[in-house]
Amino acid sequence: MAGRAGPAVDAVLGDALEVLRIVAVLASPALTRAPAEIWRRIGMPGSPLDARLPGAAEWGGYPGGLPVERGEPLFPRLKA
């Protein structure tokens, strides 16, 4: 992959994706759209609602190597 910055950057980005995975799992009972969209954008199959706690919230569940998709903000700013 062109433009890679090295293993340290890969580790930080991998940790960020793992955090997003866990947030999607924990927020899915309370929020309707955003957790499912996070889950989809980080390339996870299925739905965060399919993940079972407490195991799904343990560190290390993101497999890595999945395509990540950019998109519109999940929580756009409101204009006054």
Buried (B, 14 or more C-beta within 10 A) or exposed (E): EEEEEEEEEEEEEBEEBBEBBBBBBBBBEEBEEBBBBBBBBBBBEEEBEEBEEEEBBEEEBBEEEEEEEEEEEEEEEEEE
